[in-house]
Amino acid sequence: MNSLFEIQPEKLNENVFQLLGKDWMLITAGTIDAYNTMTASWGGMGVLWNRNVCYIVVRPQRHTFTFLEKNDYFTLSFFHEKYRDVLKFCGARSGRDVNKAAETGITPMVTGNNAVYFAEARIVIECKIIYYQDINPNNFIDPSIAKNYPQQDYHRMYIGEIISVKIA
Ligand SMILES: Cc1cc2nc3c(=O)[nH]c(=O)nc-3n(C[C@H](O)[C@H](O)[C@H](O)COP(=O)(O)O)c2cc1C
């Protein structure tokens, strides 16, 4: 388990393509009494409306989607390579069927805003949802994007303002 300390977002010294695209993350939404987590590798970080933000994209059939809809915050938890099997599990199974933390042995923790993250993470980014928008196939300028949606289950994009960044 890591002891995490808070840093300013500007001090996060990571490559976002590696962090999201290769290392993957857990998106977690809800409160400690009712939350869910899932693996994700699509999304990003940047600056919008003069705020530091993260964006995530979640398909509507995900159990995590329900929690994003009902709560104001989400967290992104990033792990060392030895947790790859945890991320694979949380990306293959649904919280509708299993308790992912109990099954994988990761430890849920709460932020000051009652958002849930995992103690074993090496980086935790806490975000407050400030905007959402559904991916609109009418706007696929590159038509090959459509192959990502054989079931027309277009992601909902959530933009979260970064509230805190913790690193191990
Ligand atoms: C590497 C990886 C990346 C994923 N990225 C996303 C993503 O960005 N958005 C999404 O909706 N699902 C993504 N998934 C799929 C969800 O993690 C998966 O469907 C999960 O079982 C959903 O769990 P839930 O129903 O408990 O929310 C990804 C899965 C893996 C393995």
The ligand as an SDF file (V2000), in Angstrom:
LIG
                    3D

 31 33  0  0  0  0  0  0  0  0999 V2000
   -7.6870   -1.7870  -21.2120 C   0  0  0  0  0  0  0  0  0  0  0  0
   -9.1720   -1.5010  -21.1370 C   0  0  0  0  0  0  0  0  0  0  0  0
   -9.6130   -0.2260  -21.3960 C   0  0  0  0  0  0  0  0  0  0  0  0
  -10.9770    0.0950  -21.3490 C   0  0  0  0  0  0  0  0  0  0  0  0
  -11.3710    1.3720  -21.5890 N   0  0  0  0  0  0  0  0  0  0  0  0
  -12.6860    1.6880  -21.5230 C   0  0  0  0  0  0  0  0  0  0  0  0
  -13.1230    3.0390  -21.7220 C   0  0  0  0  0  0  0  0  0  0  0  0
  -12.3120    3.9640  -21.9040 O   0  0  0  0  0  0  0  0  0  0  0  0
  -14.4550    3.2720  -21.6970 N   0  0  0  0  0  0  0  0  0  0  0  0
  -15.3860    2.2800  -21.4850 C   0  0  0  0  0  0  0  0  0  0  0  0
  -16.5980    2.5580  -21.4760 O   0  0  0  0  0  0  0  0  0  0  0  0
  -14.9940    1.0030  -21.2510 N   0  0  0  0  0  0  0  0  0  0  0  0
  -13.6720    0.6880  -21.2550 C   0  0  0  0  0  0  0  0  0  0  0  0
  -13.2720   -0.5930  -21.0000 N   0  0  0  0  0  0  0  0  0  0  0  0
  -14.2690   -1.6310  -20.7080 C   0  0  0  0  0  0  0  0  0  0  0  0
  -14.7180   -1.6590  -19.2250 C   0  0  0  0  0  0  0  0  0  0  0  0
  -13.6280   -1.5950  -18.3490 O   0  0  0  0  0  0  0  0  0  0  0  0
  -15.4710   -3.0010  -18.9760 C   0  0  0  0  0  0  0  0  0  0  0  0
  -16.5960   -3.0840  -19.8160 O   0  0  0  0  0  0  0  0  0  0  0  0
  -15.8610   -3.1870  -17.5190 C   0  0  0  0  0  0  0  0  0  0  0  0
  -16.1980   -4.5400  -17.3320 O   0  0  0  0  0  0  0  0  0  0  0  0
  -17.0310   -2.3020  -17.1040 C   0  0  0  0  0  0  0  0  0  0  0  0
  -17.3200   -2.5750  -15.7620 O   0  0  0  0  0  0  0  0  0  0  0  0
  -18.6510   -2.0900  -15.0340 P   0  0  0  0  0  0  0  0  0  0  0  0
  -19.8360   -2.6920  -15.7570 O   0  0  0  0  0  0  0  0  0  0  0  0
  -18.4840   -2.6330  -13.6310 O   0  0  0  0  0  0  0  0  0  0  0  0
  -18.6620   -0.5910  -15.0840 O   0  0  0  0  0  0  0  0  0  0  0  0
  -11.9150   -0.9150  -21.0380 C   0  0  0  0  0  0  0  0  0  0  0  0
  -11.4590   -2.2240  -20.7740 C   0  0  0  0  0  0  0  0  0  0  0  0
  -10.1110   -2.5210  -20.8120 C   0  0  0  0  0  0  0  0  0  0  0  0
   -9.6250   -3.9140  -20.4950 C   0  0  0  0  0  0  0  0  0  0  0  0
  1  2  1  0
  2  3  1  0
  2 30  2  0
  3  4  2  0
  4  5  1  0
  4 28  1  0
  5  6  2  0
  6  7  1  0
  6 13  1  0
  7  8  2  0
  7  9  1  0
  9 10  1  0
 10 11  2  0
 10 12  1  0
 12 13  2  0
 13 14  1  0
 14 15  1  0
 14 28  1  0
 15 16  1  0
 16 17  1  0
 16 18  1  0
 18 19  1  0
 18 20  1  0
 20 21  1  0
 20 22  1  0
 22 23  1  0
 23 24  1  0
 24 25  2  0
 24 26  1  0
 24 27  1  0
 28 29  2  0
 29 30  1  0
 30 31  1  0
M  END
$$$$
